Amino acid sequence: MYNEYAFYLVKTEHYKEALFYLLKADAKEEDYRIKNNIALCYEALGDHEKADAYYREGMGLKKTKTLKDNYEKFKQDHP
């Protein structure tokens, strides 16, 4: 539930509010999609260290094409 609403917030670039809900969702369950969305928020908010950590956690759960692509783009943009 939190992730769906938070995903909408990410798409509308409300990253701080999205992060609030995503961290709640992450506390309830480990899901690669949640980790990916948290990483996207941290990246957009300029916290590259946390973004990197959440991308890696997500990849540890499931290496999807979307997650791999997001992480590769992140690494290119923030070497």
N, C-alpha and C positions, 0 to 999 in steps of 0.2 A: 504494500500500500504506500509506504513512504517513498519507495523508489519510483513508482509511477508518477507521483506528484512532483518529486524532485527532478525527474527527467524532463518534465514539462518546464520546470523552472530553469534548468540548464539550457534547454532549447530557446528560451526567451531571455537568456543571459542574466538571470537573477541568481548569480553564483553563490553569494553569501547565504541567501535563504535556502537554496538547494542544498548546500553543504550541511546546514543544520539538520535537514530531514534525512539526508544520506547517511550522516554519522549515526543517527538514531537507527536507521535500517541496518547499518553495518554492525551495530551492537547486538541486534537480534539474530542475524544470520550472516554467514560468510557466503557471498555471491560475487562472482567475477564481474557481473554487470554493475553492481553497487560500487565495487572497487574502481572500475573504469570511470564511472561518473564522478566519484570523489576525486580521482586524479585529474579529470577534466576541470573540475571546479578549482582545485588548488593551482593548476597550471594557469587558468584564467586570472586567478587572484595574485599570481606572481610568486607563489610558494613552490618553487621548483623542486626542492628537496622532498617535500611531502608528496608532490605529484609523482615523482620518480618512485618513491616507496610504494604508493598505492598502485601504480601501473605494475610494478614487480609482483606485488601480492596478488593482483588479479591474474597475471600471467601464470602464477604458481597454482592457481585454482583451475584455470581453463584457458588454453591458448587459442582464442578465436581470431579470425581474420580482422575483425573490427578492433579488437584490443591490441593485436600486433601492429596494425596500421597506425593506431593512435599513439602507441609507444614509440614507434619508429619516427613518426613526425615530431613527437616531443623531443626525442634525442637529436634530431636534425636542427630543430629550432633552439635547443638549449644544450649545446655540447659541453 
